[in-house]
Amino acid sequence: MDNSHLGQPSPEWVAYGMANPHLNINAAADEGVPDPITIRDQANKAKEASVRILLSKTGLNTRVSTTDHHALARDGARLPIRAYQSIQPPSPSPRATEPTTAEPLSQPSHPLAAALLYYHGGGMLLGSLSTEDYLCSTWADALGPDVVIISVCYRHTPENTFPTQQHDACDAFEWVVDHANLLGLDTTKIVIGGVSSGGGLAAGVLQAELQRHRTRPGHGTSADGKIRIRGQILAMPWLVHRDAYPLEKWSGGGREDRCSVVQCRNAPIMCARKYGLFTDLLRVEDGGKGFSVGLATREELEGTPPTAVVACGWDMLRDEAMDFAGRMEAAGASTKKHVFPGLPHSFTKYPDLPSSRRFNELIVESVRWCLEPNPQADKPGRWEMEMPDGYRGVATGPEKQQREEQDKQCSDGVMRRWIPELRGNRWGALI
């Protein structure tokens, strides 16, 4: 598998950095990193503050309501959960909204809603309910009152080591199903999903559901005998533990520098240093096997519902996301696959980056697709390349031939190409 042609900084990223030098978007990880708890407290505080600013700028505090709940974990711990629901028809495009403490609309005449059960990212160290208000409100506003976004705040490292996070994710799913009436949900329309480490947790919840369905037929199934998960959305997912990583297999014919964990080790936002910290804090004791849902066998993946996968090209986690999509397809799953070439992990931290807006659109599209799959969106072995129109170009001559060769080398194929520099475009024109 060689997807290394996706791992060079995109023209969009370069232009954004030049237009916003004060953001220093390519900064490496700080030296002298403080202890993990300090890192978490500082990161959560900073993100929560930025989220409040983003939400206040929209002036849409009457469009999405929130309610807070607590799920009960298997060891008796209380897991914070926040439900987001639009109180008016869906917006024409995803936009942030400011959640309030008002009660959601719940009139008897309203039909039961579908749900996206969402697990946040942050390497299982970072994140809180409030850090996710912007994303969840954006999706709820765009989807309308027929879909409730339910965000789960699982327990974090370093106080809680793996598999506590996976257990919390599964227990939260069970709580949502058991309390569907309280939440106003249709239990046949539950989609699960997550970003980064949350994507891995969502995949683990589905694997637990599939295993339960195989080993205990009829237990934990819907009224029609199917599993209780309608679909899953995995965005930039962390699916394979470092100690179980098949580097030799994924290194593109022995070229380890083409494998994403090597090629993208110095990428912005999540570099090898941060990846190593997140991994070390998990303290797994089985060589990473229990964590590595991305290495599931074909038999274990049989019965997988429609799945949308969103990957970043300049991301250490790129190859495991793309390989996992192929594994699910081989097991018979319908897939919807998108990759942002040349963008780093969690690029959405910059909400005015054009691709950040497209990312939110993709999540909304993917929820709707999981609920009502469109066969035309399922192109086995093919990935949709995502980049703003202003940065998309047409290659000719030798460059075209070179890209065609790159496409042949990419095990998953591509549908659109991108050029490595801006031609005829104003830098920063889309900012």
Sequence and secondary structure as in RCSB ss.txt:
>XXXX:A:sequence
MDNSHLGQPSPEWVAYGMANPHLNINAAADEGVPDPITIRDQANKAKEASVRILLSKTGLNTRVSTTDHHALARD
GARLPIRAYQSIQPPSPSPRATEPTTAEPLSQPSHPLAAALLYYHGGGMLLGSLSTEDYLCSTWADALGPDVVII
SVCYRHTPENTFPTQQHDACDAFEWVVDHANLLGLDTTKIVIGGVSSGGGLAAGVLQAELQRHRTRPGHGTSADG
KIRIRGQILAMPWLVHRDAYPLEKWSGGGREDRCSVVQCRNAPIMCARKYGLFTDLLRVEDGGKGFSVGLATREE
LEGTPPTAVVACGWDMLRDEAMDFAGRMEAAGASTKKHVFPGLPHSFTKYPDLPSSRRFNELIVESVRWCLEPNP
QADKPGRWEMEMPDGYRGVATGPEKQQREEQDKQCSDGVMRRWIPELRGNRWGALI
>XXXX:A:secstr
   GGG S  HHHHHHHHH GGG TT    SS   HHHHHHHHHHHHHHHHHHHHHHHT TTTEEEEEEEEE TT
S EEEEEEEEESSS  SS      BSS     TTS  EEEEEEE  STTTS  TGGGHHHHHHHHHHH TTEEEE
EE    TTTS TTHHHHHHHHHHHHHHHTHHHHTEEEEEEEEEEETHHHHHHHHHHHHHHHHHHHSTTTTB TTS
SBS  EEEEES   S GGG  TTTTSTTT GGGSHHHHTTT SSS HHHHHHHHHHH  SSTTTTT GGG  HHH
HTT   EEEEEEEESTTHHHHHHHHHHHHHTT  EEEEEEEEEETTGGGSTTSHHHHHHHHHHHHHHHHHHS  G
GG  TT  EE   GGG     HHHHHHHHHHHHHSTT  S    SS SS  TTTT 
